[in-house]
Amino acid sequence: MLGRAASLVRLDFAPQHEQPSAWRVLLATAASIAGSLAADAAAVAVGTTIFPSTRGYVHFQFSDYGKLTVIGVLIASAAWPVTTRITSAPQWLFLRMAVLVTLVLWLPDVYILHLGAPPRAVAVLMVMHLAIAVVTYTLLTRVAPVRPAGRRSAGGRHAVTARQED
């Protein structure tokens, strides 16, 4: 049963690829933090323009969303190299994990809506969570991709070589 569940989520612990380089993961992490914070700020700007009644909403303060965004991106950035080690389909699994985490992160939004938070402000918060997921997934998987196995040059860089036939 455990093997079947692992197979369902493509958890095979046998990747046929090389891991993303540490410097690329760090670069992708920094870019994800900057991009996510920019996306948050854009969502707040657009949201408060479209819904003027949400101006001044406490969760739209940079000090409120900034630290949570950074923490979330750091956790996702730590999860990416782990994901690349446990599956031969890391983008496939990481996308599904990003969707699941986004849905889980919407639960507090739904809860504060239930407690009486303005629906339009909560909608903006939900857009912010979605934007962070899209930015972070995209940058981690594109800036720090897995590399085909055995395809490194002497300098450690990814090299494109012709396949030798016997």
DSSP file (Angstrom, degrees, kcal/mol; ACC not computed):
  #  RESIDUE AA STRUCTURE BP1 BP2  ACC     N-H-->O    O-->H-N    N-H-->O    O-->H-N    TCO  KAPPA ALPHA  PHI   PSI    X-CA   Y-CA   Z-CA
    1    1 A M     >        0   0    0      0, 0.0     4,-2.1     0, 0.0     5,-0.2   0.000 360.0 360.0 360.0 -42.0    0.0    0.0    0.0
    2    2 A L  H  >  +     0   0    0      1,-0.2     4,-2.5     2,-0.2     5,-0.2   0.900 360.0  51.0 -64.6 -40.9    2.9    2.4    0.8
    3    3 A G  H  > S+     0   0    0      1,-0.2     4,-2.2     2,-0.2    -1,-0.2   0.868 109.0  51.2 -63.8 -36.7    4.6    1.5   -2.4
    4    4 A R  H  > S+     0   0    0      2,-0.2     4,-2.0     1,-0.2    -2,-0.2   0.905 110.7  47.7 -67.5 -41.7    1.4    2.2   -4.3
    5    5 A A  H  X S+     0   0    0     -4,-2.1     4,-1.5     2,-0.2    -2,-0.2   0.911 112.4  49.7 -64.8 -42.7    1.0    5.6   -2.7
    6    6 A A  H  <>S+     0   0    0     -4,-2.5     5,-3.5     1,-0.2    -2,-0.2   0.894 111.1  49.9 -62.9 -39.7    4.6    6.5   -3.4
    7    7 A S  H ><5S+     0   0    0     -4,-2.2     3,-1.1     3,-0.2    -1,-0.2   0.877 105.2  57.9 -65.3 -38.0    4.1    5.4   -7.0
    8    8 A L  H 3<5S+     0   0    0     -4,-2.0    -1,-0.2     1,-0.3    -2,-0.2   0.862 113.7  37.3 -61.7 -37.5    1.0    7.6   -7.3
    9    9 A V  T 3<5S-     0   0    0     -4,-1.5    -1,-0.3    -5,-0.1    -2,-0.2   0.248 115.7-114.4 -99.5  12.1    3.0   10.7   -6.3
   10   10 A R  T < 5 +     0   0    0     -3,-1.1     2,-1.1     1,-0.2    79,-0.5   0.837  59.4 157.6  60.4  36.6    6.1    9.6   -8.3
   11   11 A L      < +     0   0    0     -5,-3.5    -1,-0.2    -6,-0.2    76,-0.2  -0.788   7.7 143.8 -92.6  96.8    8.2    9.2   -5.2
   12   12 A D        -     0   0    0     -2,-1.1    75,-0.2    74,-0.6    -1,-0.2   0.507  49.2-140.8-117.6  -7.1   10.8    6.8   -6.3
   13   13 A F  S    S+     0   0    0     73,-2.7    74,-0.2    -3,-0.2    73,-0.1   0.741  78.9  97.4  52.0  25.5   14.0    7.9   -4.6
   14   14 A A        +     0   0    0     72,-0.2    -1,-0.1     2,-0.0    72,-0.1  -0.348  52.0 177.3-138.5  56.2   15.8    7.1   -7.9
   15   15 A P        -     0   0    0      0, 0.0    73,-0.1     0, 0.0    74,-0.0  -0.361  22.1-154.5 -65.1 141.9   16.3   10.3   -9.8
   16   16 A Q  S    S+     0   0    0     72,-0.1   133,-1.0     2,-0.1     2,-0.3  -0.071  70.1  77.5-102.7  30.3   18.2    9.9  -13.1
   17   17 A H  E    S-A  148   0A   0    131,-0.2     2,-0.3    67,-0.2   129,-0.0  -0.881  82.0-106.1-134.0 164.4   19.3   13.5  -13.0
   18   18 A E  E     -A  147   0A   0    129,-3.5   129,-2.2    -2,-0.3     3,-0.1  -0.648  42.9-103.4 -90.1 152.4   21.9   15.7  -11.3
   19   19 A Q        -     0   0    0     -2,-0.3    -1,-0.1   127,-0.2     2,-0.1  -0.303  40.4 -94.8 -71.0 155.3   20.8   18.1   -8.6
   20   20 A P        -     0   0    0      0, 0.0    -1,-0.1     0, 0.0   126,-0.1  -0.424  52.0 -98.1 -64.8 147.5   20.6   21.8   -9.2
   21   21 A S     >  -     0   0    0    124,-0.3     4,-2.1     1,-0.1     3,-0.2  -0.353  25.6-121.9 -68.4 150.6   23.7   23.6   -8.2
   22   22 A A  H  > S+     0   0    0      1,-0.2     4,-2.5     2,-0.2     5,-0.2   0.882 112.1  53.2 -60.7 -40.4   23.7   25.3   -4.8
   23   23 A W  H  > S+     0   0    0      1,-0.2     4,-2.4     2,-0.2    -1,-0.2   0.868 108.4  50.3 -67.3 -33.1   24.5   28.7   -6.2
   24   24 A R  H  > S+     0   0    0      2,-0.2     4,-2.9     1,-0.2    -1,-0.2   0.884 109.7  50.5 -70.1 -36.9   21.6   28.4   -8.6
   25   25 A V  H  X S+     0   0    0     -4,-2.1     4,-2.4     2,-0.2    -2,-0.2   0.922 112.3  47.5 -64.4 -42.5   19.3   27.4   -5.7
   26   26 A L  H  X S+     0   0    0     -4,-2.5     4,-2.6     2,-0.2    -2,-0.2   0.916 113.0  48.2 -63.6 -42.5   20.5   30.5   -3.8
   27   27 A L  H  X S+     0   0    0     -4,-2.4     4,-2.6     1,-0.2    -2,-0.2   0.925 113.0  47.7 -62.5 -45.0   20.0   32.7   -6.8
   28   28 A A  H  X S+     0   0    0     -4,-2.9     4,-2.4     2,-0.2    -2,-0.2   0.868 111.2  52.3 -64.2 -36.7   16.5   31.3   -7.4
   29   29 A T  H  X S+     0   0    0     -4,-2.4     4,-2.4     2,-0.2    -2,-0.2   0.942 111.1  45.6 -64.4 -47.9   15.7   31.8   -3.7
   30   30 A A  H  X S+     0   0    0     -4,-2.6     4,-2.5     1,-0.2    -2,-0.2   0.921 115.1  47.5 -61.6 -43.6   16.9   35.5   -3.8
   31   31 A A  H  X S+     0   0    0     -4,-2.6     4,-3.1     1,-0.2     5,-0.2   0.875 111.1  52.2 -65.2 -36.8   14.9   36.1   -7.0
   32   32 A S  H  X S+     0   0    0     -4,-2.4     4,-2.6     2,-0.2     5,-0.2   0.890 109.7  48.5 -66.8 -39.6   11.9   34.3   -5.5
   33   33 A I  H  X S+     0   0    0     -4,-2.4     4,-2.5     2,-0.2     5,-0.2   0.963 116.2  42.7 -63.8 -50.7   11.9   36.5   -2.4
   34   34 A A  H  X S+     0   0    0     -4,-2.5     4,-2.2     1,-0.2    -2,-0.2   0.930 117.7  46.2 -61.6 -46.0   12.3   39.7   -4.5
   35   35 A G  H  X S+     0   0    0     -4,-3.1     4,-2.5     2,-0.2    -1,-0.2   0.885 113.2  48.8 -65.2 -39.5    9.7   38.6   -7.0
   36   36 A S  H  X S+     0   0    0     -4,-2.6     4,-2.7    -5,-0.2    -1,-0.2   0.907 111.4  48.8 -68.4 -41.5    7.2   37.4   -4.4
   37   37 A L  H  X S+     0   0    0     -4,-2.5     4,-2.5    -5,-0.2    -2,-0.2   0.898 112.8  48.8 -64.3 -39.0    7.5   40.7   -2.4
   38   38 A A  H  X S+     0   0    0     -4,-2.2     4,-2.5    -5,-0.2    -2,-0.2   0.910 111.3  49.5 -65.1 -41.7    7.0   42.6   -5.7
   39   39 A A  H  X S+     0   0    0     -4,-2.5     4,-2.6     2,-0.2    -2,-0.2   0.902 110.8  50.5 -64.2 -40.5    4.0   40.5   -6.5
   40   40 A D  H  X S+     0   0    0     -4,-2.7     4,-2.6     2,-0.2    -2,-0.2   0.949 111.4  47.4 -59.4 -49.4    2.6   41.1   -3.0
   41   41 A A  H  X S+     0   0    0     -4,-2.5     4,-2.6     1,-0.2    -2,-0.2   0.893 112.8  49.5 -61.4 -39.9    3.1   44.8   -3.3
   42   42 A A  H  X S+     0   0    0     -4,-2.5     4,-3.0     2,-0.2     5,-0.3   0.911 110.1  50.5 -65.1 -42.3    1.5   44.8   -6.8
   43   43 A A  H  X S+     0   0    0     -4,-2.6     4,-3.0     1,-0.2    -2,-0.2   0.911 112.2  47.1 -62.8 -41.9   -1.5   42.8   -5.5
   44   44 A V  H  X S+     0   0    0     -4,-2.6     4,-2.8     2,-0.2     5,-0.2   0.929 113.5  48.5 -64.6 -44.4   -2.0   45.2   -2.6
   45   45 A A  H  X S+     0   0    0     -4,-2.6     4,-1.3    -5,-0.2    -2,-0.2   0.938 117.6  40.3 -61.6 -47.5   -1.7   48.2   -5.0
   46   46 A V  H  X S+     0   0    0     -4,-3.0     4,-3.0     2,-0.2     5,-0.3   0.931 116.0  51.3 -67.3 -44.7   -4.2   46.8   -7.5
   47   47 A G  H  X S+     0   0    0     -4,-3.0     4,-2.8    -5,-0.3     7,-0.2   0.903 111.4  45.7 -60.6 -43.4   -6.5   45.5   -4.8
   48   48 A T  H  < S+     0   0    0     -4,-2.8     7,-0.2     2,-0.2    -1,-0.2   0.741 113.9  50.8 -74.6 -21.2   -6.7   48.8   -3.0
   49   49 A T  H  < S+     0   0    0     -4,-1.3    -2,-0.2    -5,-0.2    -1,-0.2   0.913 117.1  38.2 -76.4 -45.5   -7.2   50.6   -6.3
   50   50 A I  H  < S+     0   0    0     -4,-3.0    -2,-0.2     1,-0.3    -3,-0.2   0.890 130.2  32.6 -70.9 -38.8  -10.0   48.3   -7.4
   51   51 A F    ><  +     0   0    0     -4,-2.8     3,-2.5    -5,-0.3    -1,-0.3  -0.745  68.6 178.8-119.2  80.8  -11.5   48.0   -3.8
   52   52 A P  G >  S+     0   0    0      0, 0.0     3,-1.7     0, 0.0    -1,-0.1   0.764  76.5  70.6 -56.8 -25.5  -10.8   51.4   -2.1
   53   53 A S  G 3  S+     0   0    0      1,-0.3    -5,-0.1    -3,-0.1    68,-0.1   0.669  90.4  62.2 -66.2 -13.9  -12.5   50.2    1.0
   54   54 A T  G X  S+     0   0    0     -3,-2.5     3,-2.1    -7,-0.2    -1,-0.3   0.510  72.9 121.9 -90.5  -4.0   -9.6   47.9    1.6
   55   55 A R  T <  S+     0   0    0     -3,-1.7     3,-0.1     1,-0.3    66,-0.0  -0.345  78.6  19.9 -58.6 135.2   -7.0   50.7    2.0
   56   56 A G  T 3  S+     0   0    0      1,-0.3    -1,-0.3     4,-0.1     5,-0.1   0.462  82.4 159.8  84.2   1.3   -5.3   50.6    5.3
   57   57 A Y    X   -     0   0    0     -3,-2.1     3,-2.3     1,-0.1    -1,-0.3  -0.380  46.1-127.0 -59.7 132.1   -6.2   46.9    5.9
   58   58 A V  G >  S+     0   0    0      1,-0.3     3,-1.3     2,-0.2     6,-0.2   0.814 105.5  54.2 -56.0 -38.5   -3.8   45.6    8.5
   59   59 A H  G 3  S+     0   0    0      1,-0.3    -1,-0.3     5,-0.1     6,-0.1   0.515  96.2  69.1 -77.6  -3.2   -2.6   42.6    6.5
   60   60 A F  G <  S+     0   0    0     -3,-2.3     2,-0.3    -6,-0.1    -1,-0.3   0.361  73.5 109.3 -93.4   4.9   -1.7   44.9    3.6
   61   61 A Q  S X> S-     0   0    0     -3,-1.3     4,-2.2    -4,-0.2     3,-1.4  -0.654  74.6-131.3 -80.8 135.7    1.2   46.5    5.5
   62   62 A F  H 3> S+     0   0    0     -2,-0.3     4,-3.0     1,-0.3     5,-0.4   0.877 108.2  57.6 -53.9 -39.8    4.6   45.4    4.2
   63   63 A S  H 34 S+     0   0    0      1,-0.2     4,-0.5     2,-0.2    -1,-0.3   0.785 110.0  45.8 -63.4 -25.8    5.7   44.6    7.8
   64   64 A D  H <> S+     0   0    0     -3,-1.4     4,-0.7    -6,-0.2    -2,-0.2   0.942 124.9  26.3 -81.9 -52.2    2.8   42.2    8.1
   65   65 A Y  H  X S+     0   0    0     -4,-2.2     4,-2.4     1,-0.1     5,-0.2   0.762 110.8  69.9 -85.7 -23.9    3.1   40.3    4.8
   66   66 A G  H  X S+     0   0    0     -4,-3.0     4,-2.4    -5,-0.4     5,-0.2   0.933 100.9  42.8 -61.5 -50.2    6.8   40.8    4.1
   67   67 A K  H  > S+     0   0    0     -4,-0.5     4,-2.3    -5,-0.4    -1,-0.2   0.892 115.7  49.3 -66.5 -38.0    8.1   38.5    6.9
   68   68 A L  H  X S+     0   0    0     -4,-0.7     4,-2.4     2,-0.2    -1,-0.2   0.884 110.7  51.0 -68.1 -36.8    5.6   35.8    6.2
   69   69 A T  H  X S+     0   0    0     -4,-2.4     4,-2.6     2,-0.2     5,-0.2   0.937 110.6  48.1 -63.7 -46.9    6.4   35.9    2.5
   70   70 A V  H  X S+     0   0    0     -4,-2.4     4,-2.5     1,-0.2    -2,-0.2   0.924 112.2  49.2 -61.0 -45.2   10.1   35.6    3.1
   71   71 A I  H  X S+     0   0    0     -4,-2.3     4,-2.1     1,-0.2    -1,-0.2   0.930 112.6  48.0 -60.7 -45.7    9.6   32.6    5.5
   72   72 A G  H  X S+     0   0    0     -4,-2.4     4,-2.4     1,-0.2    -2,-0.2   0.901 112.2  48.2 -63.1 -42.1    7.3   30.9    3.0
   73   73 A V  H  X S+     0   0    0     -4,-2.6     4,-2.8     2,-0.2    -1,-0.2   0.898 110.2  52.3 -66.7 -39.5    9.7   31.3    0.1
   74   74 A L  H  X S+     0   0    0     -4,-2.5     4,-1.8    -5,-0.2    -2,-0.2   0.902 110.3  48.5 -62.8 -40.0   12.6   30.1    2.3
   75   75 A I  H  X S+     0   0    0     -4,-2.1     4,-1.8     2,-0.2    -2,-0.2   0.936 113.6  46.3 -65.0 -45.7   10.7   26.9    3.1
   76   76 A A  H  X S+     0   0    0     -4,-2.4     4,-1.6     1,-0.2    -2,-0.2   0.894 111.0  53.3 -62.8 -39.1    9.7   26.3   -0.5
   77   77 A S  H  < S+     0   0    0     -4,-2.8    -1,-0.2     1,-0.2    -2,-0.2   0.836 109.4  48.2 -67.4 -32.0   13.3   27.0   -1.5
   78   78 A A  H  X S+     0   0    0     -4,-1.8     4,-1.0    -5,-0.2    -1,-0.2   0.829 109.7  54.3 -73.3 -32.1   14.5   24.4    1.0
   79   79 A A  H  X S+     0   0    0     -4,-1.8     4,-2.8     1,-0.2    -2,-0.2   0.803  95.7  68.0 -72.4 -29.0   11.9   21.9   -0.3
   80   80 A W  H  X S+     0   0    0     -4,-1.6     4,-2.2     1,-0.2     5,-0.2   0.950 101.4  42.9 -61.6 -52.6   13.0   22.2   -4.0
   81   81 A P  H  > S+     0   0    0      0, 0.0     4,-0.8     0, 0.0    -1,-0.2   0.871 114.9  52.0 -62.8 -33.0   16.4   20.5   -3.6
   82   82 A V  H >X S+     0   0    0     -4,-1.0     4,-1.1     1,-0.2     3,-0.9   0.935 108.8  50.6 -64.6 -44.5   14.9   17.8   -1.4
   83   83 A T  H >X S+     0   0    0     -4,-2.8     4,-1.0     1,-0.3     3,-0.6   0.891 105.7  55.6 -59.8 -40.6   12.2   17.2   -4.0
   84   84 A T  H 3< S+     0   0    0     -4,-2.2    -1,-0.3     1,-0.2   -67,-0.2   0.722 108.6  49.9 -67.3 -18.5   14.8   16.8   -6.7
   85   85 A R  H << S+     0   0    0     -3,-0.9    -1,-0.2    -4,-0.8    -2,-0.2   0.689 111.4  45.5 -89.7 -20.4   16.5   14.1   -4.6
   86   86 A I  H << S+     0   0    0     -4,-1.1   -73,-2.7    -3,-0.6   -74,-0.6   0.494 112.3  40.3-106.0  -3.3   13.4   12.0   -3.9
   87   87 A T     <  -     0   0    0     -4,-1.0   -76,-0.1   -75,-0.2    -1,-0.1  -0.994  57.9-143.0-145.9 151.3   11.8   11.8   -7.3
   88   88 A S  S    S+     0   0    0    -78,-0.5   -72,-0.1    -2,-0.3   -77,-0.1   0.449 106.4  52.4 -87.3  -1.3   12.6   11.4  -11.0
   89   89 A A     >  +     0   0    0    -79,-0.5     4,-2.2    -6,-0.2    -1,-0.2  -0.535  66.4 158.2-128.0  64.5    9.8   13.9  -11.8
   90   90 A P  H  > S+     0   0    0      0, 0.0     4,-3.0     0, 0.0     5,-0.2   0.867  72.2  49.5 -64.7 -38.8   10.7   16.8   -9.5
   91   91 A Q  H  > S+     0   0    0      2,-0.2     4,-2.3     1,-0.2     5,-0.2   0.924 111.4  51.0 -65.1 -41.4    8.8   19.5  -11.4
   92   92 A W  H  > S+     0   0    0      2,-0.2     4,-1.6     1,-0.2    -1,-0.2   0.945 116.7  39.2 -58.5 -50.5    5.6   17.4  -11.5
   93   93 A L  H  X S+     0   0    0     -4,-2.2     4,-2.4     1,-0.2    -2,-0.2   0.906 114.4  53.0 -69.0 -42.4    5.8   16.7   -7.7
   94   94 A F  H  X S+     0   0    0     -4,-3.0     4,-2.5    -5,-0.2    -1,-0.2   0.868 107.0  53.1 -63.9 -37.0    6.8   20.2   -6.8
   95   95 A L  H  X S+     0   0    0     -4,-2.3     4,-2.3    -5,-0.2    -1,-0.2   0.931 110.8  46.3 -62.2 -45.4    3.9   21.7   -8.7
   96   96 A R  H  X S+     0   0    0     -4,-1.6     4,-2.4     1,-0.2    -2,-0.2   0.873 112.0  50.7 -67.1 -36.2    1.4   19.5   -6.9
   97   97 A M  H  X S+     0   0    0     -4,-2.4     4,-2.9     2,-0.2     5,-0.2   0.902 109.4  51.8 -65.9 -39.6    3.1   20.4   -3.6
   98   98 A A  H  X S+     0   0    0     -4,-2.5     4,-2.3     2,-0.2    -2,-0.2   0.906 110.7  47.7 -63.1 -41.8    2.8   24.1   -4.4
   99   99 A V  H  X S+     0   0    0     -4,-2.3     4,-2.3     2,-0.2    -2,-0.2   0.938 113.7  47.5 -63.6 -46.4   -0.9   23.8   -5.2
  100  100 A L  H  X S+     0   0    0     -4,-2.4     4,-2.3     1,-0.2    -2,-0.2   0.926 112.7  48.1 -61.3 -46.2   -1.5   21.8   -2.0
  101  101 A V  H  X S+     0   0    0     -4,-2.9     4,-2.7     1,-0.2    -1,-0.2   0.898 110.3  52.6 -63.2 -39.8    0.5   24.3    0.1
  102  102 A T  H  X S+     0   0    0     -4,-2.3     4,-1.1    -5,-0.2    -1,-0.2   0.922 109.5  48.8 -61.6 -43.6   -1.4   27.2   -1.5
  103  103 A L  H  X S+     0   0    0     -4,-2.3     4,-0.5     1,-0.2     3,-0.4   0.905 112.2  48.7 -62.2 -40.9   -4.7   25.6   -0.7
  104  104 A V  H >< S+     0   0    0     -4,-2.3     3,-1.2     1,-0.2    -2,-0.2   0.896 108.8  53.5 -65.1 -39.8   -3.6   25.0    2.9
  105  105 A L  H 3X S+     0   0    0     -4,-2.7     4,-0.6     1,-0.3    -1,-0.2   0.689 100.5  61.9 -71.0 -16.7   -2.4   28.6    3.2
  106  106 A W  H 3X S+     0   0    0     -4,-1.1     4,-2.5    -3,-0.4    -1,-0.3   0.692  85.5  78.5 -77.7 -18.3   -5.9   29.8    2.1
  107  107 A L  H <X S+     0   0    0     -3,-1.2     4,-2.4    -4,-0.5    -1,-0.2   0.919  92.6  47.5 -59.6 -45.6   -7.4   28.2    5.2
  108  108 A P  H  > S+     0   0    0      0, 0.0     4,-2.8     0, 0.0    -1,-0.2   0.871 110.7  54.1 -62.8 -32.4   -6.4   31.0    7.5
  109  109 A D  H  X S+     0   0    0     -4,-0.6     4,-1.8     2,-0.2    -2,-0.2   0.931 109.6  46.3 -63.6 -44.2   -7.8   33.4    4.9
  110  110 A V  H  X S+     0   0    0     -4,-2.5     4,-2.4     1,-0.2    -1,-0.2   0.887 111.8  53.1 -64.0 -38.4  -11.1   31.6    5.0
  111  111 A Y  H  X S+     0   0    0     -4,-2.4     4,-1.9     2,-0.2    -2,-0.2   0.932 109.1  46.4 -64.1 -46.2  -11.0   31.6    8.8
  112  112 A I  H  <>S+     0   0    0     -4,-2.8     5,-2.9     1,-0.2     4,-0.4   0.828 111.0  54.2 -69.0 -27.1  -10.4   35.4    9.0
  113  113 A L  H ><5S+     0   0    0     -4,-1.8     3,-1.4    -5,-0.2    -1,-0.2   0.929 107.5  50.2 -64.2 -45.0  -13.2   35.8    6.5
  114  114 A H  H 3<5S+     0   0    0     -4,-2.4    -2,-0.2     1,-0.3    -1,-0.2   0.843 106.5  56.0 -60.0 -35.1  -15.4   33.7    8.8
  115  115 A L  T 3<5S-     0   0    0     -4,-1.9    -1,-0.3    -5,-0.1    -2,-0.2   0.563 132.7 -89.0 -77.2  -7.4  -14.4   36.0   11.7
  116  116 A G  T < 5S+     0   0    0     -3,-1.4    -3,-0.2    -4,-0.4    -2,-0.1   0.546  70.8 154.8 115.0   8.7  -15.6   39.0    9.8
  117  117 A A      < -     0   0    0     -5,-2.9    -1,-0.2    -6,-0.1     5,-0.0  -0.359  60.4 -87.2 -63.6 149.1  -12.7   40.3    7.7
  118  118 A P     >  -     0   0    0      0, 0.0     4,-2.3     0, 0.0     3,-0.3  -0.391  33.6-136.8 -60.5 128.1  -13.7   42.2    4.6
  119  119 A P  H  > S+     0   0    0      0, 0.0     4,-2.2     0, 0.0     5,-0.1   0.854 102.3  52.6 -55.9 -38.5  -14.3   39.7    1.7
  120  120 A R  H  > S+     0   0    0      2,-0.2     4,-1.7     1,-0.2     5,-0.1   0.887 109.5  48.7 -67.9 -37.8  -12.5   41.9   -0.8
  121  121 A A  H  > S+     0   0    0     -3,-0.3     4,-2.1     2,-0.2    -1,-0.2   0.903 111.1  50.3 -67.0 -40.5   -9.5   42.2    1.4
  122  122 A V  H  X S+     0   0    0     -4,-2.3     4,-2.4     1,-0.2    -2,-0.2   0.882 106.6  55.6 -65.4 -37.5   -9.4   38.5    1.9
  123  123 A A  H  X S+     0   0    0     -4,-2.2     4,-2.1    -5,-0.2    -1,-0.2   0.909 107.3  49.6 -60.8 -41.0   -9.7   38.0   -1.8
  124  124 A V  H  X S+     0   0    0     -4,-1.7     4,-2.4     2,-0.2    -2,-0.2   0.913 109.1  52.1 -64.4 -42.0   -6.5   40.1   -2.3
  125  125 A L  H  X S+     0   0    0     -4,-2.1     4,-2.2     1,-0.2    -2,-0.2   0.900 109.1  50.5 -59.7 -40.2   -4.7   38.0    0.4
  126  126 A M  H  X S+     0   0    0     -4,-2.4     4,-2.1     1,-0.2    -1,-0.2   0.886 109.1  50.6 -66.7 -38.0   -5.7   34.9   -1.5
  127  127 A V  H  X S+     0   0    0     -4,-2.1     4,-2.8     2,-0.2    -1,-0.2   0.894 107.8  54.5 -64.0 -39.3   -4.3   36.4   -4.7
  128  128 A M  H  X S+     0   0    0     -4,-2.4     4,-2.4     2,-0.2    -2,-0.2   0.926 107.9  48.8 -60.6 -45.2   -1.1   37.2   -2.9
  129  129 A H  H  X S+     0   0    0     -4,-2.2     4,-2.0     1,-0.2    -1,-0.2   0.916 113.0  47.8 -60.8 -43.0   -0.7   33.6   -1.8
  130  130 A L  H  X S+     0   0    0     -4,-2.1     4,-2.4     1,-0.2    -2,-0.2   0.914 110.7  51.0 -64.5 -43.0   -1.3   32.4   -5.3
  131  131 A A  H  X S+     0   0    0     -4,-2.8     4,-2.8     1,-0.2     5,-0.3   0.905 108.5  51.7 -62.5 -42.0    1.2   34.9   -6.7
  132  132 A I  H  X S+     0   0    0     -4,-2.4     4,-2.7     1,-0.2     5,-0.3   0.918 110.6  49.1 -60.4 -43.5    3.9   33.9   -4.3
  133  133 A A  H  X S+     0   0    0     -4,-2.0     4,-2.6     2,-0.2     5,-0.3   0.922 113.1  46.2 -63.0 -44.7    3.4   30.2   -5.3
  134  134 A V  H  X S+     0   0    0     -4,-2.4     4,-2.3     2,-0.2     5,-0.2   0.941 115.8  45.1 -65.1 -47.6    3.6   31.0   -9.0
  135  135 A V  H  X S+     0   0    0     -4,-2.8     4,-2.5    -5,-0.2     5,-0.2   0.941 117.0  44.4 -61.4 -48.6    6.6   33.2   -8.7
  136  136 A T  H  X S+     0   0    0     -4,-2.7     4,-2.5    -5,-0.3     5,-0.3   0.929 114.8  47.0 -67.1 -46.6    8.5   30.8   -6.4
  137  137 A Y  H  X S+     0   0    0     -4,-2.6     4,-2.4    -5,-0.3     5,-0.2   0.947 114.9  47.4 -58.0 -48.9    7.7   27.6   -8.4
  138  138 A T  H  X S+     0   0    0     -4,-2.3     4,-1.7    -5,-0.3     5,-0.3   0.931 115.2  43.4 -61.7 -48.3    8.6   29.2  -11.6
  139  139 A L  H  X>S+     0   0    0     -4,-2.5     4,-2.8    -5,-0.2     5,-0.7   0.909 114.8  48.6 -68.6 -41.5   11.9   30.7  -10.5
  140  140 A L  H  X5S+     0   0    0     -4,-2.5     4,-1.3    -5,-0.2    -1,-0.2   0.935 116.6  41.7 -64.2 -44.7   13.0   27.6   -8.6
  141  141 A T  H  <5S+     0   0    0     -4,-2.4    -1,-0.2    -5,-0.3    -2,-0.2   0.752 124.4  36.6 -77.1 -22.3   12.3   25.2  -11.4
  142  142 A R  H  <5S+     0   0    0     -4,-1.7    -2,-0.2    -5,-0.2    -3,-0.2   0.835 123.5  37.4 -96.8 -39.3   13.7   27.5  -14.1
  143  143 A V  H  <5S+     0   0    0     -4,-2.8    -3,-0.2    -5,-0.3    -2,-0.1   0.834 130.8  30.7 -81.9 -33.2   16.7   29.2  -12.5
  144  144 A A  S  <<S+     0   0    0     -4,-1.3    -1,-0.2    -5,-0.7    -2,-0.1  -0.483  86.3 164.9-121.8  60.9   17.7   26.1  -10.5
  145  145 A P        -     0   0    0      0, 0.0  -124,-0.3     0, 0.0     2,-0.1  -0.289  43.0-101.4 -75.3 161.2   16.6   23.2  -12.8
  146  146 A V        -     0   0    0     -5,-0.2  -127,-0.2  -126,-0.1     3,-0.0  -0.462  39.6-134.6 -71.1 156.3   17.8   19.6  -12.5
  147  147 A R  E     -A   18   0A   0   -129,-2.2  -129,-3.5    -2,-0.1     3,-0.1  -0.883  23.0 -96.3-116.5 147.3   20.4   18.7  -15.0
  148  148 A P  E >   -A   17   0A   0      0, 0.0     3,-1.2     0, 0.0  -131,-0.2  -0.313  54.3 -95.1 -57.8 142.9   20.6   15.5  -17.1
  149  149 A A  T 3  S+     0   0    0   -133,-1.0  -132,-0.1     1,-0.2  -133,-0.0  -0.327 102.9   8.1 -62.5 138.1   22.8   12.9  -15.5
  150  150 A G  T 3  S+     0   0    0      1,-0.1    -1,-0.2    -3,-0.1  -133,-0.0   0.719  91.8 118.3  69.2  23.8   26.4   12.8  -16.6
  151  151 A R    <   +     0   0    0     -3,-1.2     8,-2.1     2,-0.0     2,-0.4  -0.320  37.8 120.0-118.9  49.5   26.3   16.0  -18.6
  152  152 A R  B     -B  158   0B   0      6,-0.2     6,-0.2    -5,-0.1     2,-0.1  -0.900  52.7-135.4-115.4 144.1   28.8   18.2  -16.9
  153  153 A S    >   -     0   0    0      4,-3.4     3,-1.9    -2,-0.4     6,-0.1  -0.321  37.8 -93.7 -84.9 175.5   31.9   19.7  -18.3
  154  154 A A  T 3  S+     0   0    0      1,-0.3    -1,-0.1     2,-0.1    -2,-0.0   0.825 126.6  56.8 -59.6 -32.6   35.4   19.8  -16.6
  155  155 A G  T 3  S-     0   0    0      2,-0.1    -1,-0.3     1,-0.1     3,-0.1   0.425 120.7-108.5 -80.2   1.6   34.5   23.2  -15.2
  156  156 A G  S <  S+     0   0    0     -3,-1.9     2,-0.2     1,-0.3    -2,-0.1   0.442  78.8 128.5  87.3  -0.7   31.4   21.8  -13.5
  157  157 A R  S    S-     0   0    0      1,-0.1    -4,-3.4    -5,-0.1    -1,-0.3  -0.535  72.0 -91.8 -88.3 156.8   29.1   23.6  -15.9
  158  158 A H  B     -B  152   0B   0     -6,-0.2     2,-0.4    -2,-0.2    -6,-0.2  -0.484  48.9-165.1 -65.0 126.8   26.3   22.0  -17.8
  159  159 A A        -     0   0    0     -8,-2.1     2,-0.7    -2,-0.3    -1,-0.0  -0.934  18.7-137.4-120.6 142.1   27.7   20.9  -21.2
  160  160 A V        +     0   0    0     -2,-0.4     2,-0.3    -8,-0.0    -9,-0.0  -0.875  34.9 171.4 -96.9 115.7   25.9   19.9  -24.3
  161  161 A T        -     0   0    0     -2,-0.7     2,-0.2     3,-0.0    -2,-0.0  -0.915  35.3-108.5-126.3 152.0   27.6   16.9  -25.8
  162  162 A A        -     0   0    0     -2,-0.3     2,-0.3     1,-0.1    -2,-0.0  -0.535  39.2-109.7 -76.5 143.9   26.7   14.5  -28.6
  163  163 A R        -     0   0    0     -2,-0.2     2,-0.4     1,-0.1    -1,-0.1  -0.583  32.2-130.8 -74.7 131.6   25.7   11.0  -27.6
  164  164 A Q        -     0   0    0     -2,-0.3     2,-0.4     2,-0.0    -1,-0.1  -0.694  15.1-148.0 -87.9 133.6   28.4    8.5  -28.6
  165  165 A E              0   0    0     -2,-0.4    -1,-0.0     1,-0.1     0, 0.0  -0.805 360.0 360.0 -99.3 141.4   27.3    5.5  -30.4
  166  166 A D              0   0    0     -2,-0.4    -1,-0.1     0, 0.0    -2,-0.0   0.412 360.0 360.0 -87.1 360.0   29.1    2.1  -30.0
